[in-house]
Amino acid sequence: MSSFAIATEPLSISTNEAVASEARLGLSAKPKTLSPWLFYDEAGSHLFEQITELPEYYLTRTERGIFTDHAEEIIREAAASRGPHPVGKLTLIELGAGTATKTGILLREAVRQQGSIVYQPVDVSETALAEASENILRNIPGVSVRPQVTDYTREGLPLDRLPNTRTLALYIGSSIGNFKPEEATSVLRNLRAQLLPGDTLLLGTDLVPGKHKDESNLLAAYNDAAGVTAAFNLNVLTRLNRELGADFEVNSFRHKVLWSAAASRIEMHLESQYAQRVQIPANGLPAFNIDFAKGETIHTENSYKFTTGAVIRLLASADFLLTKAWYDSRRLFAVTLATAI
Ligand code: AVJ
């Protein structure tokens, strides 16, 4: 059994093949599913950027606020010498760096504290990495950027370690929230395998409902008034139509969001408004048929929400020990520094 249903994208075959096999596998499953990585074609990546600026989507701006308020301490703690090896400078590696817009705050602070820094952004998207490198090189003197195109959920990280350095790995933006608990542990173990004792991980996680955050705030973050998240969710069907020649009637599906307290996650679905059959052509073979009942859904994303305890247990499951956690004043979001043991 593959524990990585979320990232079944073998890099050896074309993206189109990966999209085709993901669609066939997910849409013949019961309940029907599609993996969230399918969201991020060009249109979807653009829609996601828009989501991060929505009034309801508090995650991005809250995490950025935590970085702004605590960058000095975050970098100082990460650079502190712990463990058996005395070390010099801090090096930064970032999983799923994307365009690295929030990372600039930490890079600037690292340059301020130690004069210069090596930054290794890792992402599956070459274009996102190119944009990240360009932005950082142009705006933050003292950073040397070494981008790496890799699917970190499947492969070892291409960490080229400089002698006598301490590594700080960033996994921010609540990206870990897309993974089921066992998958999240695997992702962090994969990262841990590339680190030395004393290296650190900075993990960004969205938090469960609390005093200043009720279920309705959570639901609104994934069901905004302007309909951007709905468009982001539905775009996956447009993508299957374009890339596979599927005949999804996109308007016949509705964006649906629910909070599962039992699983501690937001779920996004696409709900068929009536009974229908959708076809995906299959290269000369009989087309692949997908039958929907009225009200049946495709489960397109999980977004897990954490307690501090759940973060600590997840870290421990991958041999990381909590060093320090920072929160915004409303406890919407957590940024946690953990040390590899
Ligand atoms: C990129 C996985 C952190 O779960 O909040 C945003 C993706 N989906 N709105 C999240 C997303 C719908 C986002 N992550």
Residues whose N, C-alpha, C, O or C-beta is under 5 A from the ligand:
A	BS01	AVJ	I51 G173 S174 S175 N178 A221 S303
